[in-house]
């Protein structure tokens, strides 16, 4: 089963407007270097419009093929939720994707699997592709609980989705101990968990549907470790934090998944 690769840059709460625009312009200008890979930029909400216009988005398509994503959203379509961003607002700004349940959202902002599940359903209802993040902490890995933790997160975050909906989801496996630490999971460690996730998705839908779902790896992905990850059979791209803040690094990673 050949799945189209997807490399997304999670800028987190970094850069300023001018630097964000320059980075988006650089990635858009050089997107052909990563032919065949879906490239997604996820800037802070405050800069979505700036980055979207740098990408030349009209509607949600950009001439460079680089698309836009949010880093989080509320699950409601609107209302009295001070400070929050609604799914239709992301769509309105040209977003095609939204990252949901990132470990920073889970640990710093109290997002549970139930919250991620509600958000996943409303992202799909709004026409956004959710990038649903899961991953174990170092303590959980060392206690031999990786499979149990990831299984519970996948079951909880994707509960109640139909096969048609599941097929549209992107999953990101991001071991918490690898995020921002420079400690990338070994290609074997990552592949093992990706295979577990795919078989779990098979049990939630069917093997055929699971074979179509893209599973990204995230956690200290850099240009020099991306190639070894990219050759793993169940790794379909990367969710990149730190290295997405430099066009050379981001594109270097994307190239590893190209071709
Ligand atoms: P990192 O972040 O690449 O800086 O480790 C990944 C992420 O948090 O998505």
Boltz pocket constraint, residues with backbone or C-beta under 6 A from the ligand:
constraints:
  - pocket:
      binder: B
      contacts: [[A, 10], [A, 174], [A, 178], [A, 179], [A, 180], [A, 181], [A, 182], [A, 218], [A, 219], [A, 220], [A, 221], [A, 239], [A, 240], [A, 241], [A, 242], [A, 243]]
      max_distance: 6.0
